[in-house]
Amino acid sequence: MSKGKKITITAVIVLIVLAVGGFFGWKLFEYINHQYTLSTHPLGYSEFVEKYADEYGIDKYIIYSVIKTESGFDPDAVSNTGARGLMQLMEVSFDWVKFRLGDGDDVTFDDMFDPEMNIRYGAYLIDYLIDYFGCTETGAAAYFSGIGEVGNWVSDKQYSADGIHLDTIPSKNAAHYVNKITNALNTYYELYVKERKD
């Protein structure tokens, strides 16, 4: 065999080894990335999420997305504004939902550290807001900024052309929050459903 042929065969073998190594390297990267995404988008507290998703007729992945975004699945989370628990309810929101649900004096704001109670209240609130505004993203904006504030935005043509969807969110923090909820929801669908049903 000539020297030139040996070099050519060696080059082909090296290329094959590199291609195979690259393929398996990419597959390993995809696997690690998938496992990481699963770990950051868990289905925590699924018994309560599914229970109240069914009860209120809301997509369970919206609830998971709010929990992930709000508290990272920490039931003891407290924000610097005083919001509590998995879905980070403020006391004023808690009082409003408590009134709507007809709960008695035995239910207090401290119950927002109880995962089931927090999910019950949070799921009710986000479902109400989505139904009220007719759009998941607008409902999420209201969950963050309040129903009155977002009501002003959707009635202003510079922010909403149709009075339902927010073409522009005038608050940078609210826009960032809605983006996080949307990204989380899309990721949950990619991981667990494959197809988003709007």
N, C-alpha and C positions, 0 to 999 in steps of 0.2 A: 504494500500500500504506500502510495506516495505521501510525502510530507503535507502537501496541500490538502489531500483527502482526509488525512488524520485531523488536521486543523478544522476542516469543515464539519466532520462528524462530532468533534469535541464541542464546537460552537453550537451545533444543533442540540446536543445533549444538555449543554448549559442552558440554552433557551427553554428546553422542555422542563428542566428542573425548576427554572425561575418561574415559568408559567404555572406549573403545578403548585409550587410554593406560594405564588401570588394568589392563586385561586383559593387555596386552603386558608391562607392568611386573611383574605377578604371574608371568607365564610366565618372564620373565627371572630373577626371584628364585628360582623353582623350579629353573631350569636351573643357576644358580650354586650353589644349595644342594646339588643332586644331584652336581655336579662336586666340590664340597668333600667331601661324604660319601664319594664314590668314592676321593678322595685320602687320606682318613683310614682307609679300610677296604680296603687293597689286597690283591691276591692274590700277595704276595711269596713268593719261594722255592717257587713252585707245583710245580716238578718234584719237590722233596723232600716237600712236604706231601702231594701226591697219591700219591706212592710209598708213604709210611708209613701214610697213611689207608687205602689198599687193603690193605697188608700186615697191619695190625692190625684192620681192619674198623671204623674209627671215622669219623664224619662229618668231612670235611675242614674244614668251617666251624667246628667246635669247635677244631681246631688253629689256624686263622687267628685265632680270637677270643682264644685264650690268648696267641699271639704278639703280637697287637696290644695286649692288656692288660698283658702282662708287660714287653715291651721296646720296643714301638712299631716292631718290625722292625729293631732295631739289633743285629747279631750280636755286637758288642763290649760290650754292656751288662753292667754289674756293679752289683748292688744293694748297699745299705749293710750287708746281712747276708751278702754274699759269693756270692749266686746269680749264675750266669753265662749269657750268651748269649741267643738269641732267646726261648727258653721258660723262662729263668731257673731253672735247676736248681741246687739246693744240693748241696754235696759228698756229704752223707749220702744224698740221693736218687740222685745219680749212681752212688754205690757200690752201692746196692740194685739199680738197673736194670742196671748192668754185670754183677752177679752173675746176675740173672734171664736176661739175654741170653747169658751165657756168654762174654763178651768177655775177651780175654787181657790180660796186663800191659802190652802196647803201647798200650792205650787208657787215657788219663789224664784227669784233670779238666780239663786244658788243652784237651782236644778239644771241650769244651763251647763254645768260641769258633768251632768249625767248624760252619757252618749245617746241613749234612746230619746230622752226628753229634748236634747239639743237638736237631734236629727228630725224629730217630730215637728218642732217649732220652725227650724230652718227650712225644711222641705215645704211646709205650709206656706211660709213667706215667699220663697223663690217661685213656687207654683202660682201663688196669687199674683205676683208681680209680672210674671210671663203672660198669664192670662189677661191681666189688666192692660198691658201694653201691646199684646199680640205678637211679641217677638222675643226670642230667647236673649239676644244681645242687649236689647233695651231693658228687659227685665233684670238682667245681670247688672246693668248700669244703675238701675234703681236700687238693687240690693246693696250696692256700694255707696251711692250718693243720696238715696232717699227718693220716695215717690214724688214728692212735691217738686224737687229740683229737676228731676228727669221729665216730669210733666211739663215744666216750663220749656225744657229743651225741645221736646217733640212738638210743641205748639208754635215753635219759632221756625219759620221757613229757612233761615240760614243754617239751621242744624238738622232739620228733618223735612224732606220734600213731601212725604206722604203722611206725616203725623204718627207713624209707627216705628219706622227704622231711623236710627241716628246716622245720618250721612257724615256728620262731624260731631265728635264729643268735645265740648268746650273745656272740660276738665282733663288735664294731662294725666292725673292719677286715676280718674275713672276710665279713661281710654286705655291706660296700661292694664287696669283690672279686667276690663272686658276682653282685651286681647289675651290675657292669661287664662281666663275662663274658656274662651273659644279654642285656644291651643290645647288646653287640657281635655276638652270635650272631643276634639278631633283625634287626639292621641288615644283616648279611651275607646273610641270607635275603631280605630286602626288595630288596637290590641285585642279587643274582645268581640267586635261585631263585624268588622271588615267593611261594612257598607253603612253609611250614615243615612238615616231616614228623616228627611225634613218635612 
